[in-house]
Amino acid sequence: MTHRSEHRHTSQDTTDAATLRRDRFGTLPERIRPEDTTETRPATLPDPARDRYHADEWLVRYCL
């Protein structure tokens, strides 16, 4: 025969365990919005000297 615990659970033990479980896991954690899980920022800092050139400026100069 293997070693077994002969402890019988009483209704009081079951009620106490259920109460402890409900206190710990009874409510779900607060919901986190998807907007709060991401961070958006530019990959590089804006460079005023580089951004001075307008890519579509040639259309205005040569096509109009």
C-alpha positions as CSV (number, residue, x, y, z in Angstrom):
1,M,0.0,0.0,0.0
2,T,1.3,3.5,-0.9
3,H,1.4,6.4,1.5
4,R,-1.8,8.3,1.5
5,S,-3.2,11.0,3.6
6,E,-6.3,10.0,5.4
7,H,-7.4,13.6,6.0
8,R,-11.1,14.0,5.2
9,H,-12.2,17.4,4.0
10,T,-15.0,18.8,6.1
11,S,-17.6,21.3,4.8
12,Q,-15.9,24.0,6.9
13,D,-12.5,23.3,5.1
14,T,-14.2,23.5,1.8
15,T,-16.0,26.7,2.6
16,D,-12.8,28.3,3.9
17,A,-10.9,27.2,0.8
18,A,-13.7,28.6,-1.5
19,T,-13.7,31.9,0.4
20,L,-9.9,32.3,0.1
21,R,-10.0,31.4,-3.6
22,R,-12.9,33.8,-4.3
23,D,-11.0,36.6,-2.4
24,R,-7.9,36.0,-4.5
25,F,-9.3,35.2,-7.9
26,G,-12.9,36.4,-7.6
27,T,-12.4,39.5,-9.9
28,L,-10.6,40.0,-13.1
29,P,-7.8,42.6,-13.2
30,E,-8.7,46.0,-14.6
31,R,-8.9,46.1,-18.4
32,I,-6.0,47.6,-20.3
33,R,-6.9,49.5,-23.5
34,P,-4.9,48.7,-26.6
35,E,-4.0,52.4,-26.9
36,D,-2.3,52.2,-23.5
37,T,-0.1,49.2,-24.6
38,T,1.8,51.0,-27.4
39,E,4.0,54.0,-27.6
40,T,4.3,56.1,-30.8
41,R,7.3,58.4,-31.4
42,P,9.3,59.3,-34.4
43,A,12.2,56.9,-35.3
44,T,14.5,59.9,-35.8
45,L,14.5,63.4,-34.6
46,P,13.2,66.0,-37.2
47,D,16.1,67.7,-39.0
48,P,15.1,71.2,-40.1
49,A,17.9,71.3,-42.8
50,R,16.7,68.1,-44.3
51,D,13.0,68.9,-44.1
52,R,13.5,72.2,-45.9
53,Y,13.4,70.4,-49.3
54,H,9.9,69.6,-50.5
55,A,9.8,66.4,-52.6
56,D,6.9,67.6,-54.8
57,E,8.3,71.1,-55.4
58,W,9.6,70.1,-58.9
59,L,6.0,69.6,-60.0
60,V,5.2,73.2,-59.2
61,R,8.3,74.5,-60.8
62,Y,8.3,72.5,-64.1
63,C,4.8,71.3,-64.7
64,L,2.7,74.4,-64.1
